Amino acid sequence: MLKDKFPGYKVAFGCFLIMFIHLGVLGSIGVFIPSIAKELSIPMSSISLVVTFATSSAFICSLFATQFIAKVTAKRAMYFATVVCAFHYVIFGFTQNVWFIYLGGTLAGAVMGFGTNVAAASVIAEWFIDRRSTVVGLVFGGAGFGSSVAMFFSGILIENFGWRSAYFILAVVILVFGILANFLFIKSPQDLNEKPLGWEKQLDNENNKQAVVGGVSFAEARKSSTFYMWWTAILLIAMLITGYTSFAPTFWQEAGMTHLQSSSFISLLSLMGAISVMVSGALAEKFGVKFFVLYNTVAFTVGTVILVMFPNSGTVITLITIVLVAVAYPSSNSLPATITASGFGNLEYGKIMAQLSTAD
């Protein structure tokens, strides 16, 4: 089979679209917060707790993601997530008090935990033994591209139709395009009677009883200090990146930017972050995981310091901040899927990656 006709690439594109649709809209909450707070007279600090509800829900759902996907398949998990994602925007659109927002945030966590990151990584793991990190980076870049598009158009929709109508319009977009992407592209190797890329290496090593897909079991991984150190690091990094992307628009608006200016800047951040995620897998494969983690953390730290010290100090300073934080985007997006195989091998990649993803 010619590599350029390998059907796994079409499936990977489908996963990219799912990430684009699901996580793209989830990343646009920061654009809506000022409008909701103003109309309903809810303190922004109270609305901001939606991120806590979402991440807590995602954490709990991720604990059971592997079992859920094994029972219903990754494809059905993605269908489930699409419906829930659209429904949580409907709930946001009907918001009367802060508890509507918290309920919507909880459902958003289910989208992340059950039917997006882990499901997409599971599909990629089925199709790719070779080039897995590179493909994971390309696929997970869909979240950043989706966020840039969603935040940009959310700002336009809010300006023209109000925040409630914007939520309802986006809910329809999520449902239609999420179902279409899944139906048209997401297949398993068994569905197409195909084998994953790199299966020859796996077969050769199994015949020699070496198993390139080897590594440690999930139970063995849980006994190692590395597992818990990585989990904690992923949690801390994800909290910082999520906090930045969720509240930077509000921070900028309070510093003097207009609604449209802040949404445009955060959209640019997401677009650049998406490009960063897409190349991160190839960088990790070429230079190693240590380099991957180091440049992510350094870039985010420097970018955040500049943001806090020079808020709304002009376009150039803002762009410098955006570039640095964009470079660090993979650390809260594709980090578990990228580093799992390097630390624990491929034997039970899906289970170990899913557990590490509970922190993401």
C-alpha positions in Angstrom: 0.0 0.0 0.0 1.3 3.5 -0.8 1.9 5.5 2.2 0.0 8.6 0.8 -3.1 6.4 0.4 -3.0 5.0 3.9 -6.5 5.4 5.2 -5.3 6.2 8.7 -4.5 9.7 7.6 -8.1 10.3 6.6 -9.2 9.0 10.1 -6.6 11.3 11.7 -8.2 14.3 9.8 -11.6 13.2 11.2 -10.1 13.3 14.7 -8.7 16.7 13.9 -12.2 18.0 13.1 -13.6 16.5 16.3 -11.0 18.3 18.3 -11.6 21.5 16.3 -15.4 21.3 17.0 -15.5 20.1 20.6 -12.5 21.8 22.2 -12.7 24.8 19.9 -16.0 26.0 21.4 -15.1 25.0 24.9 -12.1 27.3 24.7 -14.3 30.4 23.9 -15.8 30.8 27.4 -13.5 33.8 28.2 -15.2 35.8 25.4 -18.6 35.4 26.9 -17.8 36.0 30.6 -17.9 39.9 30.5 -21.3 40.0 28.7 -22.9 37.4 31.0 -21.6 39.1 34.1 -22.9 42.5 33.0 -26.4 41.4 32.0 -27.1 39.1 34.9 -25.1 41.1 37.5 -23.1 38.1 38.5 -19.6 38.7 39.8 -17.0 37.6 37.3 -15.2 35.7 40.1 -18.4 33.5 40.5 -18.7 32.9 36.7 -15.0 32.0 36.6 -15.7 29.0 38.8 -17.2 27.4 35.7 -13.6 26.4 34.8 -13.3 24.6 38.2 -16.5 22.7 37.5 -15.4 21.8 34.0 -12.0 20.6 35.0 -13.3 18.6 38.0 -15.9 17.0 35.8 -13.3 16.2 33.2 -11.0 14.7 35.8 -13.8 12.4 37.1 -14.9 11.4 33.6 -11.3 10.7 32.5 -10.9 8.2 35.3 -13.5 6.0 33.5 -12.8 7.1 29.9 -10.8 3.9 29.0 -13.6 1.6 30.3 -16.3 3.8 28.6 -14.5 3.8 25.3 -13.8 0.1 25.5 -17.5 -0.6 26.1 -19.1 1.8 23.5 -16.1 2.3 21.1 -14.3 5.6 20.5 -16.6 6.5 17.6 -19.7 6.3 19.8 -18.0 8.2 22.6 -17.3 11.0 20.1 -21.0 11.0 19.1 -22.0 11.2 22.8 -19.6 14.1 23.3 -20.9 16.0 20.3 -24.5 15.9 21.6 -23.4 16.9 25.1 -21.2 19.7 23.8 -24.1 21.2 21.9 -26.5 20.7 24.8 -24.2 22.5 27.2 -24.2 25.5 25.0 -28.0 25.5 25.0 -27.9 25.5 28.8 -25.5 28.5 28.7 -27.9 30.3 26.3 -30.8 29.9 28.8 -28.7 31.0 31.8 -30.7 32.8 34.5 -28.2 32.4 37.3 -24.8 31.1 38.1 -26.0 27.5 38.6 -26.9 27.3 34.9 -23.3 28.1 34.1 -22.0 25.5 36.6 -24.2 22.8 35.1 -23.0 23.7 31.6 -19.4 23.6 32.9 -19.9 20.2 34.3 -21.3 18.9 31.0 -18.3 20.5 29.2 -16.1 18.4 31.5 -17.8 15.3 30.3 -17.1 16.3 26.7 -13.4 16.6 27.5 -13.2 13.6 29.7 -15.2 11.0 27.7 -15.3 11.8 24.1 -12.5 14.1 22.9 -8.9 13.9 24.0 -8.8 10.3 25.2 -11.1 9.1 22.4 -9.1 10.8 19.7 -5.8 9.5 21.1 -7.3 6.0 21.2 -8.2 6.2 17.6 -4.7 7.4 16.6 -3.2 4.6 18.7 -5.2 2.0 16.7 -4.0 3.4 13.4 -0.4 4.5 14.1 2.5 2.6 15.6 5.0 4.6 13.6 4.8 8.4 13.6 2.3 8.4 16.5 3.7 11.5 18.3 3.7 13.5 15.0 0.1 12.5 14.2 -1.0 13.2 17.7 0.5 16.7 17.5 -1.3 17.4 14.2 -4.6 16.1 15.4 -4.6 17.9 18.7 -3.8 21.1 16.9 -7.4 21.0 15.9 -8.3 22.3 19.4 -6.3 25.5 18.9 -7.6 26.1 15.4 -11.1 25.6 16.7 -10.6 28.0 19.6 -9.3 30.7 17.3 -12.3 30.4 14.9 -14.8 30.0 17.7 -13.6 33.0 19.7 -13.3 35.2 16.7 -16.8 34.4 15.5 -18.2 34.4 19.0 -17.0 38.0 19.4 -18.8 38.9 16.1 -22.0 37.0 17.1 -22.1 38.6 20.5 -21.7 42.1 19.0 -24.5 41.6 16.5 -27.0 39.2 18.1 -26.2 39.1 21.8 -24.5 36.4 23.9 -27.6 34.2 24.3 -28.2 33.9 20.5 -24.5 33.4 20.0 -24.7 30.3 22.2 -27.7 28.9 20.4 -26.1 29.4 17.0 -22.9 27.7 18.0 -24.9 24.8 19.5 -26.4 24.1 16.1 -23.0 24.3 14.5 -21.5 21.9 17.0 -24.2 19.3 16.5 -24.3 19.4 12.7 -20.6 19.4 12.0 -19.6 17.1 14.9 -21.9 14.4 13.7 -20.9 14.8 10.1 -17.2 14.6 10.9 -17.7 11.5 12.9 -19.9 9.8 10.4 -17.7 10.5 7.4 -14.2 10.0 8.8 -13.9 8.1 12.1 -13.3 4.4 11.3 -11.3 1.6 13.0 -8.7 -0.6 11.2 -11.1 -3.4 11.5 -13.9 -1.4 9.8 -11.7 -1.0 6.7 -9.9 -4.3 7.0 -6.6 -2.5 7.3 -3.5 -2.7 9.6 -1.9 0.2 11.5 1.1 2.1 10.1 4.2 0.3 11.4 2.5 -3.1 11.9 5.4 -4.8 10.1 7.8 -3.8 12.8 5.4 -5.0 15.5 5.1 -8.4 13.7 8.8 -8.8 13.2 9.5 -8.1 16.9 6.7 -10.3 18.1 8.2 -13.2 16.0 11.5 -12.5 17.7 9.7 -12.2 21.0 11.0 -8.6 21.5 7.8 -6.7 21.0 8.5 -3.1 19.9 5.0 -2.4 21.3 6.2 -3.6 24.7 6.6 -1.6 27.8 5.0 -1.7 31.2 1.5 -2.6 32.1 -0.9 -0.1 33.5 -0.6 -1.7 36.9 3.2 -1.5 36.8 3.0 2.1 35.7 0.8 3.0 38.6 3.5 1.6 41.0 6.2 3.9 39.6 7.0 7.4 41.0 7.4 8.7 37.4 3.7 8.2 36.8 2.6 10.4 39.8 5.3 13.0 39.1 4.1 13.3 35.5 0.5 13.4 36.6 1.1 16.2 39.0 3.2 18.2 36.5 0.5 17.8 33.8 -2.2 19.0 36.3 -0.2 22.1 37.2 0.6 23.0 33.7 -2.9 22.4 32.4 -4.3 24.6 35.2 -2.0 27.5 34.3 -2.7 27.3 30.5 -6.5 26.9 31.0 -6.5 29.8 33.4 -4.7 32.0 30.9 -6.8 31.2 27.9 -10.1 31.5 29.9 -9.4 34.8 31.6 -6.9 36.7 29.4 -9.8 38.3 27.4 -11.4 39.5 30.6 -8.0 40.7 31.9 -7.4 42.6 28.6 -10.9 44.2 28.7 -10.4 45.4 32.2 -7.1 46.9 31.1 -8.9 48.9 28.4 -9.3 46.7 25.3 -12.6 46.6 23.5 -14.6 43.3 23.4 -13.7 42.8 19.8 -10.0 43.6 20.3 -9.7 41.0 23.2 -11.5 38.3 21.2 -9.3 39.0 18.2 -6.1 38.7 20.3 -7.2 35.5 22.0 -8.2 34.1 18.6 -4.8 34.8 17.3 -3.3 33.1 20.4 -5.4 30.0 19.7 -4.4 30.0 16.0 -0.7 30.2 16.8 -1.1 27.7 19.6 -2.7 25.3 17.1 0.3 25.6 14.8 2.6 25.0 17.8 0.7 21.9 18.8 0.8 20.5 15.3 4.6 20.8 15.1 5.2 19.7 18.7 4.9 16.0 17.9 7.6 16.1 15.3 9.8 18.1 17.6 9.3 15.6 20.4 10.2 12.8 18.0 13.3 14.6 16.7 14.7 16.1 19.9 13.2 14.0 22.7 10.6 14.5 25.4 12.9 16.5 27.7 13.4 19.2 25.1 9.6 19.2 24.4 8.7 19.8 28.1 11.5 22.3 28.7 10.7 24.7 25.9 6.9 24.5 26.7 7.4 25.5 30.4 10.0 28.2 29.8 7.9 29.9 27.1 4.8 29.9 29.2 6.5 31.3 32.3 8.1 34.2 30.3 4.9 35.0 28.4 2.8 35.2 31.6 5.3 37.4 33.4 5.2 39.9 30.5 1.4 39.8 30.4 1.1 40.7 34.1 3.9 43.3 34.1 2.7 45.1 30.9 -1.1 44.7 30.5 -2.4 46.3 27.3 0.9 48.1 26.7 0.5 48.1 23.0 0.2 45.7 20.2 3.9 44.7 20.1 4.0 43.7 23.8 0.7 41.8 23.5 2.0 40.0 20.4 5.2 38.9 22.2 3.1 37.5 25.0 0.8 35.7 22.6 3.8 34.1 20.7 5.4 32.8 23.9 2.2 31.4 25.4 1.3 29.9 22.0 4.6 28.1 22.0 3.6 26.5 25.3 0.2 25.3 24.0 1.1 21.6 23.7 1.6 21.4 27.4 -2.1 21.6 28.1 -3.3 19.8 25.0 -1.2 17.0 23.7 1.3 16.4 26.5 -0.1 13.1 27.9 -0.5 11.6 24.4 3.0 12.7 23.4 5.0 11.6 26.5 3.2 8.4 27.5 5.0 6.0 25.1 8.4 7.4 25.9 8.0 6.7 29.6 5.9 3.6 29.6 6.0 2.1 26.2 3.1 1.0 24.0 1.9 -2.2 25.8 -1.0 -0.4 27.5 -0.6 3.0 26.0 -4.3 3.8 25.9 -5.0 3.0 29.6 -1.9 4.8 30.9 -2.5 7.8 28.6 -6.1 8.1 29.7 -5.1 8.1 33.4 -2.4 10.8 32.7 -5.1 12.7 30.8 -7.2 13.0 34.0 -4.8 15.8 35.0 -5.0 17.6 31.6 
